Amino acid sequence: MEPKLIDHLFRHHSGKMVSVLTRIFGLQHLDIIEDAVQDTFIKASLSWRKEQPEYPEAWLTKAAKNRVLEP
């Protein structure tokens, strides 16, 4: 996995991810959503070392959504 890909995705998709998740969960959860997005990019940088998913943007959004739903 190329480290530049994570940087590119963070710059170009993290804002969109926050926006999408805010529409799903509401503005009152913005702090949790922002933390989930950041955690997801850290997780991606570690787990994508061996193999990158076919649709990285979808993977990131789904993983961040799941992170918000964690108790």
C-alpha positions as MATLAB code, in Angstrom:
seq = 'MEPKLIDHLFRHHSGKMVSVLTRIFGLQHLDIIEDAVQDTFIKASLSWRKEQPEYPEAWLTKAAKNRVLEP';
ca = [
       0.000    0.000    0.000;
       1.302    3.378   -0.949;
       1.346    5.820    2.014;
       0.429    8.647   -0.339;
      -2.944    6.989   -0.945;
      -3.967    7.365    2.711;
      -2.858   11.009    2.647;
      -4.826   11.624   -0.547;
      -7.943    9.916    0.787;
      -7.748   11.822    4.064;
      -7.438   15.191    2.334;
     -10.165   14.522   -0.220;
     -12.640   12.258    1.565;
     -12.502   12.871    5.315;
     -14.720   15.968    5.055;
     -17.223   14.082    2.935;
     -17.209   11.226    5.433;
     -17.906   13.607    8.307;
     -20.727   15.153    6.296;
     -22.322   11.808    5.427;
     -22.077   10.511    8.983;
     -23.447   13.774   10.389;
     -26.497   13.398    8.156;
     -26.965    9.843    9.432;
     -26.317   10.391   13.152;
     -27.030   14.088   13.637;
     -24.955   17.146   14.419;
     -25.129   16.457   18.148;
     -22.698   13.548   17.567;
     -20.109   15.569   15.628;
     -17.301   14.951   18.153;
     -17.822   11.188   18.025;
     -18.027   11.282   14.229;
     -14.786   13.241   13.849;
     -13.005   10.836   16.220;
     -14.385    7.845   14.319;
     -13.150    9.223   10.994;
      -9.664    9.825   12.384;
      -9.571    6.378   14.007;
     -10.653    4.824   10.725;
      -7.766    6.392    8.818;
      -5.333    5.098   11.438;
      -6.883    1.633   11.139;
      -6.638    1.818    7.342;
      -2.977    2.828    7.423;
      -2.248   -0.298    9.460;
      -4.556   -2.854    7.881;
      -3.935   -1.832    4.265;
      -0.205   -2.537    4.468;
      -0.672   -5.971    2.944;
      -3.712   -5.446    0.779;
      -5.845   -2.465   -0.172;
      -9.615   -2.901   -0.536;
     -11.155   -2.686   -3.978;
     -13.226    0.382   -3.036;
     -11.189    2.281   -0.412;
     -13.639    5.197   -0.033;
     -16.517    2.828    0.671;
     -14.379    0.831    3.098;
     -13.454    3.984    4.998;
     -17.029    5.257    5.225;
     -18.399    1.888    6.331;
     -15.643    1.439    8.917;
     -16.216    4.932   10.311;
     -19.971    4.306   10.487;
     -19.344    1.053   12.364;
     -16.970    2.892   14.709;
     -19.691    5.446   15.563;
     -22.091    2.579   16.301;
     -19.684    0.876   18.726;
     -20.799    1.138   22.352;
];
